[in-house]
Amino acid sequence: MKEQIKKAALLLKDGQLVAFPTETVYGLGADATNDTAVASIYEKKGRPSFNPLIAHVDGIEMAKQYVQITPVAKKLIENFWPGPLTLVLKRKKTCKVSLLASAGLDTLAIRCPNNHIALELISEFGKPVVAPSANKSGRISPTTAKHIFDDYGNEAPFTLDGGPCQVGVESTVLLCEEDKIAVLRYGGLAIEEIENLIGPVIRPEKDENAPHSPGQLKSHYAPSLPVRINAIEAFEGEALLGFGKSDSAVLNLSEKEDLTEAAANLFAMMHMLDNPKYTGIAVMPIPMQGLGLAINDRLKRASYKKD
């Protein structure tokens, strides 16, 4: 297995995808700091929208390099890591994890899996590995390597076979801010265990003001500037975000009309253009196919005008 883990780490460094076991389900992993590799996860899964991905680390020391660890988060980590608990924490300004993995948000979902193969892979790789469940979008999450091969057939990624997963359901996800601890997803760690340690947390079914899971609010992805989609050219004062050939685009998602490249560039370029020297951001049309569906979904959210 050690040689397979080394091979998997080399594939990650080369921007490739690798499937690996955790205690919850098998993950489809990519280098968290590689925009194109992260975009290829969405393409491989046929994922309909750019929901935030979980960055897997080998412990708190690696996590500290990328997110701000609050006192409550530190207590949770000391008691439940490694294990099926994902914490959504503020990204550090120096965080090099792809903005696509955070779906453009200033937070990062992060956890340390309780599986020796996963931990050895992450340690060998030396950086966080983002990994949603290793199934095609809409299919049942895989808890054995066979499930992955059943899903993908000859297109299955390189897979580290660690046998059946122990927990079999995804991790519990907590938003962990200084003044608010809220459940974003129920999962493999019981909320009662968490509350026994830190006290009551906000549960969606008990509080109508509880935060939604990232990516669900219509205007969640809106920059400070207005966004105009399907633009042929920019109006005066606007910055044009191009796709394909364009002489007037300030930045271009993909001059060669590659949707994976466009997805990889989307959030970073939107952040760069969200600048007070412009009056708005005009975005050229993106094809409604493949990853273009997810790109258009996020652009539509970004252009949503609040009442």
Disulfide bonds with the S-S distance in Angstrom:
none
